[in-house]
Amino acid sequence: MNPEEKNWNDVKARYMTGQEVEGRVVHKAPFGDFVDIGAGFPALLEIIQMPEPPPGQSAADLNPVGSAVKARIASFEETPDKQIRFTQKP
């Protein structure tokens, strides 16, 4: 097993779908925020999984880089890139 596979398996053993986690936004993209939860790679919080922004703001205005966010793990994507996806929706 290579180091990336081992880390991915360790992450899936440590976290579970539906678990609430807290992390810091490390990068913003047009489609969402990348959040560091200490997994060794950032997880994705897509814009469609964020709460409605206040009037006059867009989802891109939420969660500036460096801010702490809480979200639930929505899924572990078993794609070649291995991705954790978050949600803040009920």
Biopython code that builds the backbone (N, CA, C, O; Angstrom):
import numpy as np
from Bio.PDB.StructureBuilder import StructureBuilder

atoms = [
    (1, "MET", "N", (0.862, -1.174, 0.000)),
    (1, "MET", "CA", (0.000, 0.000, 0.000)),
    (1, "MET", "C", (0.907, 1.235, 0.000)),
    (1, "MET", "O", (1.822, 1.340, 0.817)),
    (2, "ASN", "N", (0.644, 2.169, -0.924)),
    (2, "ASN", "CA", (1.460, 3.376, -0.981)),
    (2, "ASN", "C", (1.023, 4.365, 0.103)),
    (2, "ASN", "O", (-0.045, 4.191, 0.691)),
    (3, "PRO", "N", (1.825, 5.397, 0.379)),
    (3, "PRO", "CA", (1.496, 6.340, 1.464)),
    (3, "PRO", "C", (0.162, 7.058, 1.281)),
    (3, "PRO", "O", (-0.543, 7.309, 2.258)),
    (4, "GLU", "N", (-0.193, 7.393, 0.037)),
    (4, "GLU", "CA", (-1.474, 8.076, -0.186)),
    (4, "GLU", "C", (-2.654, 7.168, 0.159)),
    (4, "GLU", "O", (-3.624, 7.612, 0.774)),
    (5, "GLU", "N", (-2.570, 5.889, -0.240)),
    (5, "GLU", "CA", (-3.643, 4.944, 0.082)),
    (5, "GLU", "C", (-3.746, 4.734, 1.584)),
    (5, "GLU", "O", (-4.846, 4.665, 2.134)),
    (6, "LYS", "N", (-2.602, 4.634, 2.245)),
    (6, "LYS", "CA", (-2.608, 4.459, 3.700)),
    (6, "LYS", "C", (-3.257, 5.666, 4.379)),
    (6, "LYS", "O", (-4.089, 5.506, 5.272)),
    (7, "ASN", "N", (-2.872, 6.883, 3.951)),
    (7, "ASN", "CA", (-3.459, 8.087, 4.535)),
    (7, "ASN", "C", (-4.965, 8.112, 4.291)),
    (7, "ASN", "O", (-5.723, 8.452, 5.198)),
    (8, "TRP", "N", (-5.417, 7.759, 3.082)),
    (8, "TRP", "CA", (-6.840, 7.747, 2.764)),
    (8, "TRP", "C", (-7.580, 6.761, 3.666)),
    (8, "TRP", "O", (-8.648, 7.082, 4.186)),
    (9, "ASN", "N", (-7.028, 5.577, 3.854)),
    (9, "ASN", "CA", (-7.654, 4.580, 4.730)),
    (9, "ASN", "C", (-7.676, 5.052, 6.179)),
    (9, "ASN", "O", (-8.654, 4.822, 6.890)),
    (10, "ASP", "N", (-6.606, 5.712, 6.624)),
    (10, "ASP", "CA", (-6.563, 6.261, 7.988)),
    (10, "ASP", "C", (-7.635, 7.330, 8.176)),
    (10, "ASP", "O", (-8.304, 7.372, 9.209)),
    (11, "VAL", "N", (-7.796, 8.198, 7.169)),
    (11, "VAL", "CA", (-8.808, 9.260, 7.241)),
    (11, "VAL", "C", (-10.199, 8.649, 7.331)),
    (11, "VAL", "O", (-11.011, 9.089, 8.145)),
    (12, "LYS", "N", (-10.489, 7.643, 6.511)),
    (12, "LYS", "CA", (-11.814, 7.012, 6.539)),
    (12, "LYS", "C", (-12.064, 6.270, 7.849)),
    (12, "LYS", "O", (-13.214, 6.112, 8.260)),
    (13, "ALA", "N", (-10.999, 5.812, 8.509)),
    (13, "ALA", "CA", (-11.169, 5.155, 9.803)),
    (13, "ALA", "C", (-11.396, 6.178, 10.920)),
    (13, "ALA", "O", (-12.062, 5.876, 11.911)),
    (14, "ARG", "N", (-10.849, 7.381, 10.763)),
    (14, "ARG", "CA", (-10.934, 8.422, 11.794)),
    (14, "ARG", "C", (-12.237, 9.208, 11.716)),
    (14, "ARG", "O", (-12.779, 9.626, 12.740)),
    (15, "TYR", "N", (-12.733, 9.406, 10.509)),
    (15, "TYR", "CA", (-13.945, 10.202, 10.297)),
    (15, "TYR", "C", (-15.030, 9.327, 9.689)),
    (15, "TYR", "O", (-14.747, 8.303, 9.067)),
    (16, "MET", "N", (-16.289, 9.752, 9.880)),
    (16, "MET", "CA", (-17.380, 8.995, 9.269)),
    (16, "MET", "C", (-18.408, 9.949, 8.662)),
    (16, "MET", "O", (-18.520, 11.107, 9.063)),
    (17, "THR", "N", (-19.139, 9.442, 7.704)),
    (17, "THR", "CA", (-20.178, 10.224, 7.056)),
    (17, "THR", "C", (-21.170, 10.700, 8.106)),
    (17, "THR", "O", (-21.600, 9.929, 8.964)),
    (18, "GLY", "N", (-21.531, 11.984, 8.032)),
    (18, "GLY", "CA", (-22.459, 12.575, 8.988)),
    (18, "GLY", "C", (-21.776, 13.218, 10.182)),
    (18, "GLY", "O", (-22.412, 13.969, 10.922)),
    (19, "GLN", "N", (-20.507, 12.941, 10.383)),
    (19, "GLN", "CA", (-19.769, 13.494, 11.524)),
    (19, "GLN", "C", (-19.539, 14.987, 11.316)),
    (19, "GLN", "O", (-19.158, 15.416, 10.227)),
    (20, "GLU", "N", (-19.773, 15.782, 12.371)),
    (20, "GLU", "CA", (-19.484, 17.206, 12.298)),
    (20, "GLU", "C", (-18.011, 17.423, 12.611)),
    (20, "GLU", "O", (-17.478, 16.867, 13.571)),
    (21, "VAL", "N", (-17.365, 18.233, 11.794)),
    (21, "VAL", "CA", (-15.953, 18.547, 11.964)),
    (21, "VAL", "C", (-15.777, 20.055, 11.857)),
    (21, "VAL", "O", (-16.644, 20.760, 11.343)),
    (22, "GLU", "N", (-14.654, 20.532, 12.345)),
    (22, "GLU", "CA", (-14.309, 21.938, 12.234)),
    (22, "GLU", "C", (-12.948, 22.035, 11.579)),
    (22, "GLU", "O", (-12.055, 21.229, 11.842)),
    (23, "GLY", "N", (-12.804, 23.023, 10.730)),
    (23, "GLY", "CA", (-11.532, 23.243, 10.061)),
    (23, "GLY", "C", (-11.389, 24.687, 9.645)),
    (23, "GLY", "O", (-12.243, 25.522, 9.944)),
    (24, "ARG", "N", (-10.303, 24.974, 8.953)),
    (24, "ARG", "CA", (-10.022, 26.329, 8.473)),
    (24, "ARG", "C", (-10.036, 26.353, 6.953)),
    (24, "ARG", "O", (-9.517, 25.448, 6.300)),
    (25, "VAL", "N", (-10.632, 27.390, 6.405)),
    (25, "VAL", "CA", (-10.646, 27.574, 4.957)),
    (25, "VAL", "C", (-9.224, 27.917, 4.511)),
    (25, "VAL", "O", (-8.622, 28.875, 4.997)),
    (26, "VAL", "N", (-8.700, 27.120, 3.581)),
    (26, "VAL", "CA", (-7.335, 27.343, 3.100)),
    (26, "VAL", "C", (-7.310, 27.840, 1.652)),
    (26, "VAL", "O", (-6.291, 28.353, 1.190)),
    (27, "HIS", "N", (-8.422, 27.689, 0.940)),
    (27, "HIS", "CA", (-8.474, 28.135, -0.454)),
    (27, "HIS", "C", (-9.927, 28.298, -0.866)),
    (27, "HIS", "O", (-10.792, 27.518, -0.468)),
    (28, "LYS", "N", (-10.181, 29.317, -1.665)),
    (28, "LYS", "CA", (-11.520, 29.519, -2.214)),
    (28, "LYS", "C", (-11.457, 29.319, -3.717)),
    (28, "LYS", "O", (-10.497, 29.729, -4.369)),
    (29, "ALA", "N", (-12.485, 28.686, -4.262)),
    (29, "ALA", "CA", (-12.613, 28.472, -5.697)),
    (29, "ALA", "C", (-14.021, 28.909, -6.108)),
    (29, "ALA", "O", (-14.885, 29.060, -5.245)),
    (30, "PRO", "N", (-14.267, 29.113, -7.385)),
    (30, "PRO", "CA", (-15.604, 29.537, -7.814)),
    (30, "PRO", "C", (-16.712, 28.561, -7.415)),
    (30, "PRO", "O", (-17.870, 28.963, -7.293)),
    (31, "PHE", "N", (-16.376, 27.298, -7.211)),
    (31, "PHE", "CA", (-17.379, 26.275, -6.899)),
    (31, "PHE", "C", (-17.453, 25.932, -5.417)),
    (31, "PHE", "O", (-18.322, 25.158, -5.016)),
    (32, "GLY", "N", (-16.553, 26.495, -4.578)),
    (32, "GLY", "CA", (-16.607, 26.192, -3.155)),
    (32, "GLY", "C", (-15.313, 26.498, -2.429)),
    (32, "GLY", "O", (-14.401, 27.118, -2.975)),
    (33, "ASP", "N", (-15.256, 26.048, -1.186)),
    (33, "ASP", "CA", (-14.115, 26.304, -0.312)),
    (33, "ASP", "C", (-13.399, 25.004, 0.009)),
    (33, "ASP", "O", (-14.027, 23.958, 0.175)),
    (34, "PHE", "N", (-12.085, 25.082, 0.094)),
    (34, "PHE", "CA", (-11.291, 23.945, 0.523)),
    (34, "PHE", "C", (-10.937, 24.165, 1.986)),
    (34, "PHE", "O", (-10.433, 25.223, 2.363)),
    (35, "VAL", "N", (-11.206, 23.157, 2.803)),
    (35, "VAL", "CA", (-11.106, 23.273, 4.253)),
    (35, "VAL", "C", (-10.113, 22.245, 4.791)),
    (35, "VAL", "O", (-10.177, 21.063, 4.453)),
    (36, "ASP", "N", (-9.199, 22.716, 5.628)),
    (36, "ASP", "CA", (-8.211, 21.836, 6.264)),
    (36, "ASP", "C", (-8.776, 21.349, 7.595)),
    (36, "ASP", "O", (-9.017, 22.145, 8.502)),
    (37, "ILE", "N", (-8.987, 20.033, 7.707)),
    (37, "ILE", "CA", (-9.460, 19.446, 8.969)),
    (37, "ILE", "C", (-8.376, 18.573, 9.602)),
    (37, "ILE", "O", (-8.638, 17.850, 10.564)),
    (38, "GLY", "N", (-7.163, 18.642, 9.059)),
    (38, "GLY", "CA", (-6.074, 17.833, 9.589)),
    (38, "GLY", "C", (-5.987, 16.454, 8.977)),
    (38, "GLY", "O", (-5.379, 15.554, 9.556)),
    (39, "ALA", "N", (-6.588, 16.274, 7.809)),
    (39, "ALA", "CA", (-6.591, 14.963, 7.150)),
    (39, "ALA", "C", (-5.367, 14.751, 6.265)),
    (39, "ALA", "O", (-5.159, 13.651, 5.754)),
    (40, "GLY", "N", (-4.556, 15.790, 6.078)),
    (40, "GLY", "CA", (-3.400, 15.685, 5.188)),
    (40, "GLY", "C", (-3.681, 16.242, 3.805)),
    (40, "GLY", "O", (-2.776, 16.331, 2.975)),
    (41, "PHE", "N", (-4.921, 16.615, 3.552)),
    (41, "PHE", "CA", (-5.334, 17.249, 2.303)),
    (41, "PHE", "C", (-6.631, 17.991, 2.597)),
    (41, "PHE", "O", (-7.370, 17.593, 3.497)),
    (42, "PRO", "N", (-6.926, 19.062, 1.861)),
    (42, "PRO", "CA", (-8.146, 19.812, 2.150)),
    (42, "PRO", "C", (-9.394, 19.094, 1.647)),
    (42, "PRO", "O", (-9.359, 18.373, 0.650)),
    (43, "ALA", "N", (-10.483, 19.307, 2.353)),
    (43, "ALA", "CA", (-11.789, 18.765, 1.965)),
    (43, "ALA", "C", (-12.585, 19.866, 1.273)),
    (43, "ALA", "O", (-12.278, 21.047, 1.434)),
    (44, "LEU", "N", (-13.597, 19.490, 0.510)),
    (44, "LEU", "CA", (-14.362, 20.440, -0.293)),
    (44, "LEU", "C", (-15.734, 20.721, 0.313)),
    (44, "LEU", "O", (-16.506, 19.809, 0.607)),
    (45, "LEU", "N", (-16.011, 22.013, 0.491)),
    (45, "LEU", "CA", (-17.343, 22.480, 0.868)),
    (45, "LEU", "C", (-17.871, 23.246, -0.339)),
    (45, "LEU", "O", (-17.534, 24.411, -0.549)),
    (46, "GLU", "N", (-18.712, 22.565, -1.137)),
    (46, "GLU", "CA", (-19.234, 23.192, -2.350)),
    (46, "GLU", "C", (-20.241, 24.286, -2.008)),
    (46, "GLU", "O", (-20.923, 24.230, -0.985)),
    (47, "ILE", "N", (-20.316, 25.278, -2.886)),
    (47, "ILE", "CA", (-21.251, 26.393, -2.682)),
    (47, "ILE", "C", (-22.672, 25.885, -2.499)),
    (47, "ILE", "O", (-23.416, 26.416, -1.673)),
    (48, "ILE", "N", (-23.063, 24.859, -3.260)),
    (48, "ILE", "CA", (-24.437, 24.359, -3.145)),
    (48, "ILE", "C", (-24.690, 23.666, -1.807)),
    (48, "ILE", "O", (-25.839, 23.369, -1.479)),
    (49, "GLN", "N", (-23.644, 23.404, -1.034)),
    (49, "GLN", "CA", (-23.796, 22.774, 0.279)),
    (49, "GLN", "C", (-23.676, 23.779, 1.429)),
    (49, "GLN", "O", (-23.675, 23.390, 2.597)),
    (50, "MET", "N", (-23.574, 25.080, 1.095)),
    (50, "MET", "CA", (-23.493, 26.132, 2.114)),
    (50, "MET", "C", (-24.885, 26.688, 2.382)),
    (50, "MET", "O", (-25.778, 26.558, 1.544)),
    (51, "PRO", "N", (-25.076, 27.306, 3.542)),
    (51, "PRO", "CA", (-26.375, 27.940, 3.819)),
    (51, "PRO", "C", (-26.575, 29.149, 2.909)),
    (51, "PRO", "O", (-25.624, 29.662, 2.320)),
    (52, "GLU", "N", (-27.823, 29.593, 2.806)),
    (52, "GLU", "CA", (-28.121, 30.791, 2.028)),
    (52, "GLU", "C", (-27.374, 31.984, 2.627)),
    (52, "GLU", "O", (-27.416, 32.194, 3.839)),
    (53, "PRO", "N", (-26.697, 32.758, 1.797)),
    (53, "PRO", "CA", (-26.007, 33.939, 2.316)),
    (53, "PRO", "C", (-27.002, 35.039, 2.676)),
    (53, "PRO", "O", (-28.130, 35.047, 2.183)),
    (54, "PRO", "N", (-26.583, 35.959, 3.530)),
    (54, "PRO", "CA", (-27.461, 37.091, 3.863)),
    (54, "PRO", "C", (-27.771, 37.924, 2.609)),
    (54, "PRO", "O", (-27.012, 37.892, 1.640)),
    (55, "PRO", "N", (-28.872, 38.658, 2.629)),
    (55, "PRO", "CA", (-29.210, 39.497, 1.475)),
    (55, "PRO", "C", (-28.044, 40.432, 1.122)),
    (55, "PRO", "O", (-27.401, 41.006, 2.000)),
    (56, "GLY", "N", (-27.794, 40.567, -0.174)),
    (56, "GLY", "CA", (-26.730, 41.443, -0.635)),
    (56, "GLY", "C", (-25.372, 40.770, -0.724)),
    (56, "GLY", "O", (-24.406, 41.379, -1.185)),
    (57, "GLN", "N", (-25.288, 39.513, -0.286)),
    (57, "GLN", "CA", (-24.028, 38.773, -0.370)),
    (57, "GLN", "C", (-24.231, 37.527, -1.226)),
    (57, "GLN", "O", (-25.356, 37.084, -1.456)),
    (58, "SER", "N", (-23.119, 36.981, -1.686)),
    (58, "SER", "CA", (-23.183, 35.719, -2.425)),
    (58, "SER", "C", (-22.481, 34.653, -1.590)),
    (58, "SER", "O", (-21.821, 34.963, -0.598)),
    (59, "ALA", "N", (-22.629, 33.408, -1.997)),
    (59, "ALA", "CA", (-21.965, 32.318, -1.270)),
    (59, "ALA", "C", (-20.455, 32.492, -1.287)),
    (59, "ALA", "O", (-19.771, 32.050, -0.364)),
    (60, "ALA", "N", (-19.927, 33.131, -2.324)),
    (60, "ALA", "CA", (-18.484, 33.367, -2.402)),
    (60, "ALA", "C", (-18.007, 34.310, -1.296)),
    (60, "ALA", "O", (-16.827, 34.300, -0.943)),
    (61, "ASP", "N", (-18.920, 35.129, -0.742)),
    (61, "ASP", "CA", (-18.554, 36.058, 0.335)),
    (61, "ASP", "C", (-18.457, 35.371, 1.691)),
    (61, "ASP", "O", (-17.867, 35.918, 2.622)),
    (62, "LEU", "N", (-19.033, 34.174, 1.811)),
    (62, "LEU", "CA", (-19.009, 33.448, 3.077)),
    (62, "LEU", "C", (-17.633, 32.825, 3.294)),
    (62, "LEU", "O", (-16.912, 32.563, 2.331)),
    (63, "ASN", "N", (-17.275, 32.593, 4.514)),
    (63, "ASN", "CA", (-16.074, 31.832, 4.879)),
    (63, "ASN", "C", (-14.785, 32.341, 4.220)),
    (63, "ASN", "O", (-14.236, 31.660, 3.353)),
    (64, "PRO", "N", (-14.295, 33.514, 4.610)),
    (64, "PRO", "CA", (-13.035, 33.979, 4.024)),
    (64, "PRO", "C", (-11.877, 33.034, 4.355)),
    (64, "PRO", "O", (-11.943, 32.279, 5.326)),
    (65, "VAL", "N", (-10.827, 33.081, 3.549)),
    (65, "VAL", "CA", (-9.642, 32.253, 3.799)),
    (65, "VAL", "C", (-9.144, 32.528, 5.222)),
    (65, "VAL", "O", (-9.027, 33.681, 5.638)),
    (66, "GLY", "N", (-8.858, 31.465, 5.949)),
    (66, "GLY", "CA", (-8.402, 31.561, 7.329)),
    (66, "GLY", "C", (-9.505, 31.436, 8.362)),
    (66, "GLY", "O", (-9.227, 31.260, 9.548)),
    (67, "SER", "N", (-10.764, 31.525, 7.923)),
    (67, "SER", "CA", (-11.865, 31.447, 8.877)),
    (67, "SER", "C", (-12.142, 30.000, 9.269)),
    (67, "SER", "O", (-11.899, 29.073, 8.497)),
    (68, "ALA", "N", (-12.655, 29.827, 10.481)),
    (68, "ALA", "CA", (-13.046, 28.508, 10.977)),
    (68, "ALA", "C", (-14.459, 28.211, 10.487)),
    (68, "ALA", "O", (-15.329, 29.082, 10.516)),
    (69, "VAL", "N", (-14.681, 26.986, 10.042)),
    (69, "VAL", "CA", (-16.011, 26.567, 9.610)),
    (69, "VAL", "C", (-16.340, 25.211, 10.232)),
    (69, "VAL", "O", (-15.460, 24.386, 10.478)),
    (70, "LYS", "N", (-17.622, 25.009, 10.476)),
    (70, "LYS", "CA", (-18.122, 23.709, 10.920)),
    (70, "LYS", "C", (-18.976, 23.150, 9.796)),
    (70, "LYS", "O", (-19.746, 23.871, 9.162)),
    (71, "ALA", "N", (-18.830, 21.871, 9.562)),
    (71, "ALA", "CA", (-19.614, 21.197, 8.527)),
    (71, "ALA", "C", (-19.674, 19.717, 8.862)),
    (71, "ALA", "O", (-18.921, 19.221, 9.700)),
    (72, "ARG", "N", (-20.589, 19.017, 8.187)),
    (72, "ARG", "CA", (-20.686, 17.570, 8.336)),
    (72, "ARG", "C", (-20.074, 16.907, 7.109)),
    (72, "ARG", "O", (-20.144, 17.437, 6.000)),
    (73, "ILE", "N", (-19.488, 15.765, 7.321)),
    (73, "ILE", "CA", (-18.945, 15.009, 6.201)),
    (73, "ILE", "C", (-20.114, 14.402, 5.437)),
    (73, "ILE", "O", (-20.891, 13.619, 5.986)),
    (74, "ALA", "N", (-20.229, 14.773, 4.161)),
    (74, "ALA", "CA", (-21.317, 14.273, 3.326)),
    (74, "ALA", "C", (-20.919, 12.981, 2.633)),
    (74, "ALA", "O", (-21.735, 12.072, 2.483)),
    (75, "SER", "N", (-19.653, 12.901, 2.210)),
    (75, "SER", "CA", (-19.229, 11.691, 1.501)),
    (75, "SER", "C", (-17.714, 11.626, 1.389)),
    (75, "SER", "O", (-17.001, 12.617, 1.544)),
    (76, "PHE", "N", (-17.261, 10.420, 1.115)),
    (76, "PHE", "CA", (-15.865, 10.157, 0.768)),
    (76, "PHE", "C", (-15.885, 9.729, -0.692)),
    (76, "PHE", "O", (-16.449, 8.687, -1.026)),
    (77, "GLU", "N", (-15.285, 10.512, -1.549)),
    (77, "GLU", "CA", (-15.288, 10.235, -2.979)),
    (77, "GLU", "C", (-14.135, 9.300, -3.315)),
    (77, "GLU", "O", (-12.970, 9.654, -3.135)),
    (78, "GLU", "N", (-14.454, 8.129, -3.793)),
    (78, "GLU", "CA", (-13.451, 7.111, -4.134)),
    (78, "GLU", "C", (-12.957, 7.276, -5.570)),
    (78, "GLU", "O", (-12.797, 6.293, -6.294)),
    (79, "THR", "N", (-12.721, 8.508, -5.974)),
    (79, "THR", "CA", (-12.183, 8.802, -7.293)),
    (79, "THR", "C", (-10.662, 8.748, -7.218)),
    (79, "THR", "O", (-10.115, 8.637, -6.121)),
    (80, "PRO", "N", (-9.965, 8.821, -8.341)),
    (80, "PRO", "CA", (-8.498, 8.814, -8.269)),
    (80, "PRO", "C", (-7.933, 9.937, -7.398)),
    (80, "PRO", "O", (-6.857, 9.786, -6.820)),
    (81, "ASP", "N", (-8.648, 11.060, -7.299)),
    (81, "ASP", "CA", (-8.167, 12.184, -6.492)),
    (81, "ASP", "C", (-8.519, 12.066, -5.011)),
    (81, "ASP", "O", (-8.010, 12.844, -4.204)),
    (82, "LYS", "N", (-9.367, 11.126, -4.636)),
    (82, "LYS", "CA", (-9.791, 10.927, -3.247)),
    (82, "LYS", "C", (-10.186, 12.261, -2.605)),
    (82, "LYS", "O", (-9.329, 13.105, -2.345)),
    (83, "GLN", "N", (-11.460, 12.445, -2.356)),
    (83, "GLN", "CA", (-11.964, 13.721, -1.866)),
    (83, "GLN", "C", (-12.961, 13.499, -0.733)),
    (83, "GLN", "O", (-13.779, 12.581, -0.782)),
    (84, "ILE", "N", (-12.881, 14.350, 0.282)),
    (84, "ILE", "CA", (-13.918, 14.413, 1.316)),
    (84, "ILE", "C", (-14.806, 15.585, 0.934)),
    (84, "ILE", "O", (-14.308, 16.672, 0.641)),
    (85, "ARG", "N", (-16.112, 15.374, 0.936)),
    (85, "ARG", "CA", (-17.051, 16.449, 0.642)),
    (85, "ARG", "C", (-17.868, 16.751, 1.894)),
    (85, "ARG", "O", (-18.282, 15.853, 2.627)),
    (86, "PHE", "N", (-18.084, 18.050, 2.111)),
    (86, "PHE", "CA", (-18.803, 18.555, 3.277)),
    (86, "PHE", "C", (-20.171, 19.093, 2.896)),
    (86, "PHE", "O", (-20.452, 19.368, 1.729)),
    (87, "THR", "N", (-21.012, 19.236, 3.909)),
    (87, "THR", "CA", (-22.263, 19.946, 3.774)),
    (87, "THR", "C", (-22.517, 20.749, 5.044)),
    (87, "THR", "O", (-22.125, 20.352, 6.141)),
    (88, "GLN", "N", (-23.178, 21.881, 4.867)),
    (88, "GLN", "CA", (-23.660, 22.674, 6.005)),
    (88, "GLN", "C", (-25.183, 22.746, 5.972)),
    (88, "GLN", "O", (-25.786, 23.483, 6.752)),
    (89, "LYS", "N", (-25.800, 21.994, 5.086)),
    (89, "LYS", "CA", (-27.255, 21.975, 4.980)),
    (89, "LYS", "C", (-27.831, 20.987, 5.987)),
    (89, "LYS", "O", (-27.178, 20.006, 6.345)),
    (90, "PRO", "N", (-29.049, 21.246, 6.441)),
    (90, "PRO", "CA", (-29.670, 20.309, 7.396)),
    (90, "PRO", "C", (-29.929, 18.935, 6.797)),
    (90, "PRO", "O", (-30.443, 18.051, 7.481)),
]
sb = StructureBuilder()
sb.init_structure("model")
sb.init_model(0)
sb.init_chain("A")
sb.init_seg("    ")
for serial, (resi, resn, name, xyz) in enumerate(atoms, 1):
    if name == "N":
        sb.init_residue(resn, " ", resi, " ")
    sb.init_atom(name, np.array(xyz, "f"), 0.0, 1.0, " ", f" {name:<3s}", serial, name[0])
structure = sb.get_structure()
